[in-house]
């Protein structure tokens, strides 16, 4: 009898709250700091991208100091691993949703949801495999088109520097781009599955930041919504 495939457990809202509190409590006043929305964006880019990344590569992007409490450290590492594993599981189950920032009404440019942190994290995930992304984006306009809702939000939030001035999204356009993130993520994941990087792309080298997602903005406030 064939063995049943292991079912990956998806992180729940209580666990996300615990992780969110830890990240906020240990956030540094630095552009390098990512909150939960940014972490989710980065892990999403790595999950759907051309080449998997080991925790040893992405954990330093999130954790910038040793754990003071080993027990708490083990719990946080477990939650980060579960969040990372949840993304492909959600994609397989067609239930993926981005973790977005929730901002105060008086600070909201469009709505009470912000894609700034998620886009910033997504850009860092791309940067970890920058040479492959840059090579393929330069050659294949279809991939760029798949990323267009994410890139539009990144431009609007100042994560992506546009070559020419681009008008800000209006409220309806912003909401429409937010709604398109899950489909865009699924499309890109499928793209790299059926068109994996070539050996030339893998060995091209170059650790420069992705030209598609340039300088990151300052850390945001607000909470998250999944």
C-alpha positions in Angstrom: 0.0 0.0 0.0 1.4 3.4 -1.0 2.2 5.8 1.8 0.0 8.9 2.1 2.0 12.1 1.4 2.8 14.1 4.5 0.3 16.9 5.1 2.1 20.2 5.9 0.5 22.1 8.7 -0.3 25.7 7.9 0.6 28.3 10.5 -2.4 29.7 12.3 -3.3 33.3 13.4 -2.4 32.7 17.0 1.1 31.6 16.0 1.4 34.6 13.6 0.5 36.9 16.5 3.3 35.4 18.6 5.8 35.8 15.8 4.5 39.3 15.1 5.0 40.3 18.8 8.5 39.0 18.8 9.6 40.8 15.7 8.1 44.0 16.9 9.7 43.6 20.3 13.1 43.1 18.8 12.8 45.5 15.9 15.8 47.8 15.4 15.5 51.3 14.2 17.0 50.5 10.9 16.0 50.0 7.2 17.3 46.4 7.6 14.5 45.5 10.1 11.6 43.5 8.7 8.3 43.0 10.5 6.0 40.1 9.8 4.7 41.4 6.5 8.2 41.8 5.2 9.2 38.4 6.4 6.2 36.8 4.6 7.1 38.7 1.4 10.7 37.6 1.5 9.8 33.9 2.1 7.2 34.1 -0.6 9.8 35.3 -3.2 12.1 32.5 -2.2 9.3 29.8 -2.2 8.2 30.7 -5.7 11.5 31.7 -7.2 14.1 30.0 -9.3 16.3 28.4 -6.7 15.5 27.4 -3.1 17.3 29.1 -0.2 18.4 27.4 3.0 17.4 28.9 6.3 21.1 29.8 6.8 20.7 32.3 3.9 17.4 34.0 4.9 17.5 33.9 8.7 20.2 36.6 8.9 17.8 38.9 7.0 15.3 38.5 9.8 17.3 38.0 13.0 20.0 40.5 13.9 21.0 39.5 17.4 21.4 36.3 19.4 18.4 35.0 21.4 18.6 35.9 25.1 16.4 33.0 26.1 17.2 29.7 24.4 13.6 28.4 24.9 12.2 31.5 23.3 14.7 31.2 20.5 13.7 27.6 19.7 10.0 28.7 19.6 10.7 31.6 17.3 12.8 29.5 14.9 10.1 26.9 14.9 7.5 29.5 14.0 9.7 30.9 11.2 10.2 27.4 9.8 6.4 26.8 10.0 5.7 30.1 8.2 8.2 29.2 5.5 6.7 25.7 5.1 3.1 27.2 5.0 3.7 29.2 1.9 4.1 26.3 -0.6 1.3 24.4 1.3 -1.0 27.4 0.8 -0.1 27.6 -2.9 -0.8 23.9 -3.3 -4.1 24.3 -1.6 -4.9 27.5 -3.6 -5.4 29.4 -0.3 -2.4 31.7 -0.4 -2.9 35.2 0.9 -0.2 37.8 1.6 0.5 39.1 5.1 -0.2 42.8 4.7 0.4 45.8 7.0 -2.5 47.4 8.7 -2.1 51.1 9.2 -4.1 53.7 11.1 -6.9 55.4 9.1 -5.2 58.8 9.5 -2.0 57.4 8.0 -3.6 55.5 5.2 -2.9 56.7 1.7 -5.3 54.3 0.1 -7.0 52.0 2.7 -6.2 50.5 6.0 -4.0 47.9 4.3 -0.5 48.5 3.1 1.7 46.4 0.7 4.8 48.3 1.5 6.3 45.8 4.0 5.4 42.8 1.9 6.9 44.3 -1.2 10.0 45.2 0.6 10.4 41.7 1.8 9.7 40.3 -1.7 12.4 42.5 -3.0 14.9 41.1 -0.5 13.9 37.6 -1.5 14.6 38.4 -5.1 18.0 39.9 -4.1 19.1 36.6 -2.6 18.9 35.2 -6.2 19.4 38.5 -8.0 21.5 37.3 -10.9 19.0 34.6 -12.0 16.0 37.0 -11.7 17.9 39.8 -13.5 18.9 37.5 -16.3 15.4 36.1 -16.9 13.6 39.4 -16.5 15.8 40.9 -19.1 15.0 38.1 -21.6 11.4 37.2 -20.8 8.7 39.9 -20.8 6.1 37.3 -19.8 7.7 37.0 -16.3 7.7 40.8 -16.0 4.0 40.8 -16.9 3.2 38.2 -14.2 4.9 40.4 -11.7 3.2 43.6 -12.8 0.7 43.9 -9.9 3.5 43.5 -7.3 5.7 45.9 -9.2 2.9 48.5 -9.4 2.5 48.3 -5.6 6.2 48.4 -5.1 6.5 51.6 -7.2 3.6 53.2 -5.4 5.1 52.4 -2.0 8.6 53.6 -2.9 10.2 50.1 -2.8 10.8 50.1 -6.6 12.5 53.1 -8.2 10.8 53.7 -11.6 12.9 54.9 -14.5 10.4 57.5 -15.4 7.8 59.4 -13.2 4.7 57.3 -12.7 1.4 58.6 -11.3 0.3 57.2 -7.9 -2.3 54.5 -8.0 -5.8 55.6 -7.0 -7.7 53.8 -4.4 -9.4 51.4 -6.8 -6.2 50.6 -8.6 -4.4 50.0 -5.3 -7.1 47.6 -4.1 -7.1 45.8 -7.5 -3.4 45.2 -7.3 -3.7 43.9 -3.7 -6.4 41.5 -4.9 -4.1 40.3 -7.7 -1.2 39.3 -5.5 -2.2 35.7 -4.9 -2.7 35.0 -8.6 0.6 36.7 -9.4 2.4 34.6 -6.8 0.8 31.4 -8.1 1.7 32.3 -11.8 5.3 33.0 -10.9 5.6 29.8 -8.9 4.3 27.9 -11.9 6.6 29.8 -14.3 9.7 28.7 -12.5 8.5 25.1 -12.1 8.1 24.7 -15.9 11.0 27.0 -16.9 13.7 26.4 -14.3 16.9 28.4 -14.5 19.6 27.3 -16.9 23.0 26.3 -15.9 24.3 29.6 -17.4 21.8 31.6 -15.2 22.8 29.6 -12.1 26.5 30.2 -12.6 26.3 33.8 -13.8 27.2 35.0 -10.3 26.8 38.6 -9.2 25.4 39.5 -5.9 24.1 42.9 -6.8 20.7 44.0 -5.7 17.9 43.2 -8.1 17.3 46.0 -10.6 13.6 45.1 -10.5 13.3 45.8 -6.8 15.7 48.5 -5.8 16.3 50.3 -2.5 14.1 49.4 0.5 12.1 52.1 2.4 12.3 52.7 6.1 10.5 50.4 8.5 6.8 50.8 8.7 4.5 50.9 11.7 1.0 49.4 11.9 -0.1 45.8 12.3 -0.6 42.9 9.9 -3.5 41.3 8.3 -3.5 37.8 6.7 
